[in-house]
Amino acid sequence: MTRIKYLFSTPSGDMPPTENLLGTEIKTGTKISGRAPELIDYFNILSETILEQSENLFHFSGTGQKNQQSFRPNRLYITSEKCGSLYHVARACLFWRNCGQIVLAVITAFETTARKVLKRDHRNLSYLWDSRQIKLVPRPYFICDKKIGQGRNAITATISIMEWLEDFHEWHFICPIRNDSCRVVMWKPGHGTCPLPRPDQLEPRLFEKIAGILSYYFDPGDLSQICLWSNAAGDFIIRLDGCRQLSARLTTVREYQNIPEAVQGFGPAANLLVTLLYLFLDITLIIRIDRTNGTGRYLFADSKFIKPAVTGFFAGLATLMKEKNLRLPVHELMHLLKDLNDRELLQVYSPLMDFHRTWGRADAHFMEIHLPRHCSELAVTLKQLDDQLAATADSTSRLAA
């Protein structure tokens, strides 16, 4: 018999819910007739789904014994972590007697569009997990549809279960009062928001990591890239190890495709170069946008973060080329970038802005407001990095040889 416990994540740590709270209606983001399912229904359908898959999860844990008599865990704790605009996120801990444990991320969507996005996200993460040697996304385990609630109040939910990235935390910018310079803080359960130690070193490192992850997952075959990612949505999470070294992971991939405006039909070589140009432009702009604590007013990061984003971008391409034993037009891209002035950059950005407006990004207008400033600062940074970019190009060429 599995002992099951339901909890809520709070700034003071994990807390058990009250009976009154469990009886409240769950936020589904969809219009339904009658009374919405209760929070207890949400928890119950998660535990039911997890226990149905307990044998598979036992093998995923990698800690079990071959002669194990029962694959059913003796304990299951489910903690509600976040109720987002698209998904509900929970953390599930399964314990097997004398055989270790596994921690899962359980993402649930109720609204029709959100369910489609979750299924696409699960599919994209599975592809990225299988297609790269370095694992910078969580491992997806399985996804299913389930009925939640009773009778006419029952609705269909999509539940995606994947690896929980232990000790990784969401991060966001804050702007201290009377200071326009942004600072990075982590959200740590039981501690609230925590500033990064050694911010002069770790904040640029964070931007290098994010840009590197995005360029590493570029697909040179069909020119697909990670689209519509957002710092404000908490797409990237970070961890500090015992030596205060920073790691980053990408948690969601809503869209993985090429940007149509980048594929001009001039032939494979030209298409590849133009697509890399738009990948670079997209990363260096979007990486600067966040919201205060993830939900407040929009912020545009300081120009000092452009340099680590640029170097991280080319480092990610270098890793990709080495792993796949291929050559990308890195030299050509660098020469193209350093020859563009701020007015030309602004013009080249135009199709990219059309792409984001078409997708209805909530921050598209904010991007447009800050785009002239960004192009000016990006042009200056690229000129300052001229010699360093040339050295990076030589390095990536050797790695790809």
Beta strands, then each sheet from edge to edge (+ up, - down):
strand 1: 3-10
strand 2: 13-15
strand 3: 75-83
strand 4: 88-96
strand 5: 100-109
strand 6: 140-148
strand 7: 155-163
strand 8: 169-174
strand 9: 183-188
strand 10: 192-195
strand 11: 225-227
strand 12: 236-240
strand 13: 246-250
strand 14: 255-257
strand 15: 289-291
strand 16: 298-300
sheet 1: 2+ 1- 3- 4+ 5- 7+ 6-
sheet 2: 10+ 9- 8+ 12- 13+
sheet 3: 11+ 14-
sheet 4: 15+ 16-
end
